[in-house]
Amino acid sequence: MEHTNSKAGMIIGIIVALVIGMGGGYAIGKSMQSNDNTSMSQDTKTTINKTGELNVALDGLLREHVTTSLAVTRTIVDGGSTEKLAGAEAAQTANAVNIAKAVGSIYGEDAQKAITTPFVEHITNSNNYAKAVAANDASAKEMSLTALRTNLRQVADVFNSVIPSVSSDALYEALNAHETLLNDSAEAYQAGDYTKAYQLESEALTQISGGATVLTNGIVASKPDMYK
């Protein structure tokens, strides 16, 4: 768990560095330097570098959300020890808080607070779905899904409020698709269809990476002065 927290802290450090103009990082396009008139300007290169670093940071945080959430799900379905479940849930919650902090590092404390509550609540309800799957309780699954949809609408609305180019409705649909992949993976895992469970995990990772790209583009559009 120390490794997870350290990794997440490093990612947030990258985002904060970008925001205050200190990101050195990966230097995308560094080898493309040229002395002729067709070469990219230094300003263009800087913008590409910062955008790339932001995308890498967001992608890392969101992919970690998938892996920590499924670690909790599988611990629940496997009937893991209290200690093992607590550790998995701690890593999952830490990641959720770090995602909110990443938003706050760009849009301020109010945005961070606005995203924290529904995001943390959504992982609680996601875990409740896993518990219902493990218990084969259809009623409990439906209750957790109803609560999840409320949380996801709140998350979508918060992101739209700070990144207007990201449609609230489109993001809500994407978040629901994300949860469906995770929930279907839980169902497959509980049924012993591990091939399908891990295939769905791979699909969830790919999908959420696409989400990171959409958010990156929206952030750059909403904060152009940070990417000059």
HULIN-V631361 format. One line per field, one symbol per residue. ss: DSSP state (a for helix, b for strand, c for the rest). phi: phi as a letter, one per 40 degrees, with the letter a starting at -180 (. if undefined). A space follows every 10 residues. Layout:
ss = ???
phi = ???
//
This chain:
ss = caaaaaaaaa aaaaaaaaac ccccccccca aacccccccc caaaaaaaaa aaaaaaaaaa aaaaaaaaaa aaaaaaaacc caaaaaaaaa aaaaaaaaaa aaaaaaacaa aaaaaaaaaa aaaaaaaaaa aaaaaccaaa aaaaaaaaaa aaaaaaaaaa aacccccaaa aaaaaaaaaa aaaaaaaaaa cccaaaaaaa aaaaaaaaaa aaaaaaaaaa aacaaaac
phi = .ccccccccc ccdccccccc gbccfcfcgc cccacccccc ccccccccdc cccccccccc ccccdccccc ccdcccccgc cdcccccccc cccccccccc cccccbbhcc cccccccccc cccccccccc cccccfbccc cccccccccc cccccccccc cbbdcccccc cdcccccdcc cccccccccc cgccdcdccc cccccccccc cccccdcccc ccbcccbc
//
